[in-house]
Amino acid sequence: GELEEIIKKKAASFNLPLSQEMVRYIALNSNTSINEIEGNLIKLLVKTSDGKRMTMELVCDTIVETMVREATKINIEIIFINDLFIIHVNARIELWELLKR
């Protein structure tokens, strides 16, 4: 698809030897942010700069690291109301009752 073409062009501009399978994996497992994709390609460039071979495992690890980092960027806000505190986690609301001491 279109995203795969963009990834191929960016990889070529960085002189990154990505197979079609690697390109497809990056396209399927990245959000469509060009900045995130470019960031992942730069990480791969750094990881292979010491002569390490570009492998599917290396590509997978790099994409997963980004996913984990993105997933842990959570916005937490705590509001106290009487014996309840409301925790907003990324706009999802959870009610917790405080243990009475």
Backbone bond lengths (Angstrom), bond angles and torsions (degrees), N, CA, C in turn:
res aa  C-N    CA-C-N  psi(-1)  N-CA   C-N-CA  omega(-1)  CA-C   N-CA-C  phi
1 G - - - 1.468 - - 1.513 112.07 -
2 E 1.309 113.76 -171.45 1.468 121.83 -177.35 1.528 111.70 -62.54
3 L 1.344 115.49 -42.58 1.465 119.98 -179.68 1.528 110.77 -62.74
4 E 1.332 116.13 -40.19 1.473 120.36 178.78 1.526 110.61 -61.56
5 E 1.328 116.51 -39.20 1.473 120.65 179.00 1.528 110.79 -63.58
6 I 1.338 115.29 -42.23 1.477 120.36 178.82 1.529 109.77 -62.08
7 I 1.342 115.61 -45.04 1.479 120.35 -179.52 1.525 110.29 -62.06
8 K 1.343 116.62 -43.78 1.477 120.73 178.65 1.522 110.99 -58.58
9 K 1.346 116.44 -45.72 1.474 120.90 -178.70 1.521 110.88 -64.10
10 K 1.336 116.49 -45.13 1.475 120.73 179.46 1.528 110.06 -62.84
11 A 1.340 116.50 -45.12 1.470 120.83 -179.91 1.529 110.21 -60.45
12 A 1.328 116.31 -41.94 1.468 120.67 179.39 1.526 110.37 -63.69
13 S 1.333 116.35 -39.50 1.476 119.20 -179.67 1.528 111.02 -67.19
14 F 1.352 117.31 -27.18 1.466 121.46 176.13 1.527 111.58 -90.96
15 N 1.351 116.02 -1.30 1.461 121.66 -176.83 1.528 111.82 60.53
16 L 1.330 115.82 39.66 1.476 121.97 179.53 1.526 109.21 -94.88
17 P 1.322 117.56 123.39 1.465 120.19 -179.40 1.534 111.96 -81.10
18 L 1.327 117.10 84.11 1.466 120.59 179.28 1.527 111.02 -100.42
19 S 1.324 115.71 132.23 1.470 119.56 175.15 1.524 108.77 -76.43
20 Q 1.337 116.25 167.41 1.463 121.01 178.12 1.534 110.39 -59.53
21 E 1.345 115.60 -38.57 1.474 121.11 179.46 1.537 110.62 -62.79
22 M 1.328 117.36 -40.64 1.466 121.88 178.48 1.519 111.17 -65.67
23 V 1.332 114.95 -43.74 1.468 120.92 178.99 1.536 109.83 -60.57
24 R 1.332 115.57 -44.82 1.475 120.52 -179.85 1.523 110.69 -62.52
25 Y 1.336 116.72 -42.41 1.469 121.41 179.80 1.532 110.53 -61.34
26 I 1.324 116.28 -45.30 1.471 120.59 179.61 1.532 109.86 -62.40
27 A 1.327 116.80 -43.62 1.471 121.37 -179.21 1.532 111.28 -63.16
28 L 1.321 116.90 -42.37 1.467 120.66 -177.14 1.522 112.82 -74.27
29 N 1.324 117.16 -25.84 1.463 119.88 -173.25 1.519 115.04 -113.68
30 S 1.315 116.30 14.79 1.465 119.77 176.07 1.518 106.59 -113.60
31 N 1.337 116.46 153.12 1.452 114.70 168.55 1.524 105.04 -74.85
32 T 1.303 118.81 173.13 1.470 119.41 -172.00 1.530 112.95 -81.29
33 S 1.337 116.73 7.34 1.457 120.42 178.93 1.538 110.16 -67.52
34 I 1.319 115.04 118.98 1.469 120.35 179.42 1.532 109.74 -62.13
35 N 1.343 116.11 -34.94 1.472 119.77 178.86 1.518 111.28 -61.95
36 E 1.347 116.81 -42.31 1.467 119.94 179.75 1.533 110.21 -65.94
37 I 1.324 116.05 -42.95 1.469 120.50 -179.92 1.529 109.93 -62.88
38 E 1.328 115.87 -46.00 1.458 120.66 179.27 1.536 109.98 -61.72
39 G 1.335 116.15 -40.75 1.466 121.26 177.68 1.516 111.66 -59.11
40 N 1.342 115.72 -42.43 1.469 119.93 178.80 1.524 111.42 -66.62
41 L 1.316 117.32 -38.67 1.468 120.58 178.87 1.534 110.03 -65.64
42 I 1.331 116.45 -38.63 1.471 120.47 178.32 1.531 109.73 -65.84
43 K 1.354 116.50 -40.22 1.476 119.73 177.05 1.527 110.36 -60.24
44 L 1.338 116.06 -41.19 1.474 120.09 178.78 1.525 110.66 -64.76
45 L 1.325 115.19 -37.98 1.467 120.83 178.23 1.528 109.96 -61.26
46 V 1.327 115.99 -45.19 1.466 121.36 179.62 1.532 110.60 -65.23
47 K 1.349 115.70 -44.91 1.474 119.62 -178.20 1.523 113.06 -64.41
48 T 1.336 117.65 -26.40 1.472 120.67 -178.79 1.532 112.37 -101.74
49 S 1.344 116.29 2.32 1.473 119.23 -175.90 1.524 112.61 -69.42
50 D 1.353 116.57 -19.82 1.472 118.75 -179.78 1.527 111.12 -92.54
51 G 1.326 116.48 16.59 1.465 119.97 178.18 1.519 113.90 93.42
52 K 1.353 116.64 -1.01 1.465 119.77 177.86 1.531 108.97 -64.66
53 R 1.343 115.93 138.40 1.463 120.69 -178.30 1.520 111.89 -71.24
54 M 1.314 117.12 144.15 1.462 122.45 174.97 1.529 106.99 -76.03
55 T 1.311 117.32 118.08 1.465 120.32 179.24 1.531 108.96 -127.19
56 M 1.326 115.42 163.64 1.458 120.73 177.14 1.529 109.60 -60.83
57 E 1.341 116.18 -38.17 1.475 120.64 179.91 1.529 111.20 -61.76
58 L 1.326 115.95 -41.76 1.466 121.27 179.16 1.533 110.18 -63.08
59 V 1.338 115.83 -42.59 1.474 121.23 178.92 1.535 109.55 -63.02
60 C 1.343 116.89 -47.65 1.474 121.57 -179.79 1.524 110.75 -59.45
61 D 1.333 116.71 -48.12 1.470 120.92 -179.48 1.523 111.72 -58.08
62 T 1.319 116.06 -42.19 1.468 121.24 -178.26 1.521 111.09 -65.10
63 I 1.336 116.74 -44.03 1.474 120.98 -179.58 1.530 110.08 -66.89
64 V 1.331 116.49 -42.16 1.473 120.54 -179.82 1.529 110.58 -63.90
65 E 1.339 117.35 -40.47 1.478 120.68 177.13 1.529 110.26 -56.25
66 T 1.330 116.21 -42.75 1.468 120.86 179.68 1.520 110.71 -65.98
67 M 1.338 116.57 -43.20 1.474 120.39 179.47 1.526 110.60 -59.20
68 V 1.325 115.81 -45.26 1.463 120.83 -178.99 1.525 110.17 -63.52
69 R 1.335 115.78 -44.28 1.469 119.43 179.93 1.526 110.82 -61.21
70 E 1.335 116.38 -43.13 1.467 120.56 179.66 1.526 110.97 -65.25
71 A 1.344 116.63 -39.51 1.466 120.97 -177.31 1.524 112.14 -68.68
72 T 1.336 116.98 -25.61 1.467 118.83 -177.85 1.526 112.33 -91.59
73 K 1.341 117.11 -0.93 1.469 119.87 175.78 1.519 108.21 -81.52
74 I 1.321 116.95 73.72 1.451 117.93 -177.80 1.516 111.52 -106.38
75 N 1.298 114.39 148.47 1.444 122.10 -178.02 1.522 107.62 -101.94
76 I 1.331 117.09 112.78 1.455 120.04 -176.94 1.526 109.94 -113.99
77 E 1.315 114.72 131.94 1.457 120.66 178.90 1.526 106.83 -133.04
78 I 1.307 116.33 133.33 1.466 119.44 -178.60 1.530 109.31 -118.48
79 I 1.314 114.90 129.14 1.470 120.50 179.67 1.525 107.88 -122.31
80 F 1.323 116.55 128.14 1.465 119.74 179.35 1.525 110.95 -94.72
81 I 1.321 116.84 131.01 1.461 121.87 174.64 1.527 107.34 -136.10
82 N 1.331 116.81 109.97 1.469 121.71 -177.45 1.524 110.87 48.58
83 D 1.339 117.42 -118.94 1.470 119.75 -178.31 1.530 112.29 -94.81
84 L 1.314 116.33 7.62 1.467 119.33 180.00 1.512 108.86 -112.85
85 F 1.305 117.00 146.33 1.455 116.49 164.28 1.505 107.60 -125.85
86 I 1.297 114.39 139.81 1.457 121.48 -175.98 1.528 106.66 -102.00
87 I 1.297 114.83 128.08 1.462 118.85 178.10 1.526 108.24 -111.25
88 H 1.319 115.79 118.61 1.463 120.37 175.35 1.523 106.15 -93.29
89 V 1.296 116.96 118.72 1.459 120.53 175.50 1.520 106.08 -119.29
90 N 1.322 115.79 106.59 1.460 120.21 -177.46 1.523 111.71 48.13
91 A 1.319 115.41 50.43 1.464 122.34 175.56 1.524 113.76 69.41
92 R 1.334 117.14 3.99 1.456 118.76 173.27 1.519 106.07 -95.32
93 I 1.287 117.65 132.24 1.460 119.77 -174.96 1.517 110.51 -103.49
94 E 1.315 115.79 130.44 1.459 120.52 176.45 1.517 107.69 -125.07
95 L 1.309 116.73 135.28 1.457 120.44 177.60 1.521 109.65 -101.31
96 W 1.288 115.23 133.97 1.454 120.47 178.67 1.513 107.32 -127.21
97 E 1.295 116.90 133.95 1.458 118.82 175.76 1.521 108.19 -92.61
98 L 1.305 115.07 129.42 1.464 118.63 179.59 1.512 109.29 -73.07
99 L 1.305 115.27 142.21 1.467 119.34 175.99 1.521 107.81 -70.85
100 K 1.314 115.50 129.97 1.466 119.12 177.41 1.522 108.21 -76.69
101 R 1.312 115.73 132.06 1.464 119.30 -177.72 1.521 109.78 -91.69
